[in-house]
């Protein structure tokens, strides 16, 4: 105790006094605590009086009702006005994701790109027409027949979106292009077909002017023609 300074002694005295006062206060408050009444369930307790129901409680409920009505009067028009913009944004996001998947599908299949279908194998690395491929033999002459992979970067100058989808789904067997749709017991489902179509349309925006683009120009879309057989030039058909 001799080593304790005078400041520390003061702190000990103050601390002890506070603890003593806290203990005495708790004893006094405990002695003044009212005795608990009967334990009545809330559902069995008496309800508000008629005077309370007719004025304070009723006014409180009516006030909250007015507040909620005012909130919905403002909130519903705001949501309604924003809905078209939100819908367009969602459609753009879905289209962007579809185009990104399509850009991967046209590439070769690999461990890193398991969406790959391999369109570049025939249509070339830039989809501008690839290597001539043998497509069976002529049943009459017995000579080999060849297919001519076409330029897909300007396909919208010749085909509408529906015709592009038809070509992907049904293929062009006489030219060496197989069917790619699960509808014909092949590999791709409808979403994958749509992704390839959307990607094809996206790369045509840069190469095909709007006034010649059957994929984007509504006036030209109405002039759809049957999917014709391609010529050996590698760019005249799609």
Steps between C-alpha positions, in 0.01 A plus 500: 500500500792735559589477132156626394494866406246746630329517159445126494359514855246760387397282205452201725285701740285642218461159338404336827249773572335459159470124546352551846246751366406269214440213741287713732301636206419153371381394844275806530351456154439130558316582819276749323415269208122447487373156551417325171134473419324198358658351189225564243562393136491796257196362317302500827591851612233767473491685168511877450204697622237639262642848540846381395359306206300798379776760519873430562528147359266569210685819411832320517380228262348756265825697505707198405246418229542848350879466515493163321259626234721803439804272473339276240364799309860614451675162479277326244532770229878515553531123454264510201702775331829319561375159386556551123856617559568207731353257246715639219809477720422140589450415133831668412677307775351171380594578138855595601539174693359305204746664259790424733398134514464494120850642455632205699281244325641577155851416627643152534414289801771489764543452871488878543213547254249224555233696314694465175313357203776556246345720229847645435616156387314545171415871481848619591643673809317825414190324360569645154496167319732213555661201336314309231386168646403176333133418531452146382505385140275554202263200475517509119862573416653377821716811518545677833270788586623805683342745742590865513482652852360848463569847634288546812597862566257625232228238531243764605514650152336180377311337786261611773542381862242226446688377194829504690340293775360261241843458342662427838229254598457313173848545354579483129579139448561536125777750577657306782350697790339266754193575704580652839164481677375256758174504304680293239667270754826693492693695763370851569192593700280802424702736723826410329338547159375842610847591627655415162233700319545804726877490460466476122273805500739692725803453270290604199432846645849615398499346153144541372346851476165546670318558170621156385484317832207258508574416863455855628292685241129421553415591141749251360401233754161476329672401175615165630581245233537123524846389601668449166787278409836670515718558199861379494632856537501479878328836561186537295272298729483458878 
